[in-house]
Amino acid sequence: MTFQQTLDLAELEADIAFERYLAAFEADEHPAFLDSLTTQAQLAQDRYSTLADKEPAH
């Protein structure tokens, strides 16, 4: 997998995690479930941000 593919995958995972959180929030899910989804979304965003800040090695 290339660096760009890895970055694209991390971005997609972050987007999906955020969308899952929004859907659960709109459905008025249990606060503990929302907390779990918040954590997952933050971790996915952190992974993407870390990769986006790195320069690929050439």
Summary of the structure (lengths in Angstrom):
residues: 58
radius of gyration: 13.6
end to end distance: 14.8
largest distance: 47.4
contacts: 140
relative contact order: 0.20
helix: 81%
strand: 0%
